[in-house]
Amino acid sequence: MAYWIFASAWVKCFKIKLTSKDDNKVTNFFISTIDHMLLKSVTKREMQGQEMEVETFYSDIKSINGLKFAMMRSQRSTKVEQPNT
């Protein structure tokens, strides 16, 4: 269980960690415990030779034929600092 601030309010979320079988990349998904909608995902990717943490935020939820979909997706990336070895 995790808490994440969404639309200026704290939301109780399930935090699900998925590790890819192909490349061992880890993605964390944050899913609302209230309506089970995906709110955010976080993963690390290499961009221009640097490791970056990429956060994807899902919003503008619409119901289509009884299923809910996020119509908007925004991303934010930050450089992951590597410890000196």
JOVENLIN-V441438 format. One record per backbone hydrogen bond with DSSP energy under -0.5 kcal/mol. NH is the residue of the N-H (numbers start at 1). CO is the residue of the C=O. E is the energy in kcal/mol with one decimal. If there is no record, write none. Layout:
nh: <NH/NH>
co: <CO/CO>
e: <E/E>
This chain:
nh: <2/4/6/6/9/11/13/14/16/16/17/18/18/20/20/24/27/28/29/30/31/31/32/33/36/39/40/41/42/43/44/45/47/47/50/52/53/54/54/55/55/56/57/58/59/62/64/64/67/69/71/71/72/74/76/78/80/81>
co: <13/11/4/9/6/4/2/31/14/29/15/16/27/18/25/20/18/42/16/40/14/29/37/12/32/30/30/56/28/54/26/52/45/50/47/45/78/43/52/53/76/41/74/39/72/69/62/67/64/62/59/60/59/57/55/53/51/79>
e: <-2.9/-2.1/-0.5/-3.2/-1.0/-2.7/-3.6/-3.4/-0.6/-2.7/-0.5/-0.5/-3.1/-0.6/-2.8/-1.6/-2.7/-2.9/-2.9/-3.0/-2.5/-0.6/-2.5/-2.4/-1.1/-2.7/-1.3/-2.1/-2.5/-2.1/-0.7/-2.7/-0.6/-3.1/-1.9/-3.4/-3.3/-3.6/-0.6/-0.6/-3.2/-3.0/-3.1/-2.3/-2.2/-2.8/-0.6/-3.6/-2.1/-2.8/-0.7/-1.9/-2.2/-2.2/-2.3/-2.1/-2.7/-0.6>
